[in-house]
Amino acid sequence: MTSVSGKVDPVVRRIRSRHRRGVGLGLRDFQAMPFYGLLFGALYASGGNVILLCLTAFGLVYLAYPLAAGFALIGPFVASASTR
C-alpha cells in the first residue's frame, strides 16, 4: 500500500507470544521480589533529582535533557550487573 507521499507504508505486526511470555516472566519476578524493583526505581528517581539539583546550582540547566538521556542508558548495565 502506498501513502500520499508515494512511499510504502510500514507494516504493523502483532506482538508475538514470546514477547508476551517475556513480559509475563518479568512481572512474575517483580511479584516474587518487589523490593528490588522498587529500590532500583527509587535510586534512579533520587539520582535524577540529584543531577537536576546540581545542574540548577551550577547554572547549567540546559544540560538537563542530555544528562537525563544518558542517565537512562545506565539502566541496562545495572540490570545486567545485578543478575548472576
Steps between C-alpha positions, in 0.01 A plus 500: 500500500630845411444815702437853375874570480551204270696297754399158621322498836667297775344170596378482859544151639332341800690430820612141498450259783870496592489873577191454711674214676800724575279770646317236702828361635616849595173564680536168681850594612378837626214338690743254661743771620339845464748667736786487247300657220370772727848559642655546157211727399553714809875515435448615142243760603724639774802492266308700242398752764862535614612560142232765451580674830872509419434642154274765648757593765775542238276684253522225238131421468533472121690173554206337680353325195828356363605377844157351565522309173846371586389416853228274356765305307655381826195282576589202277849487645368502856246232413762276343740552791234417759427157346735217574 
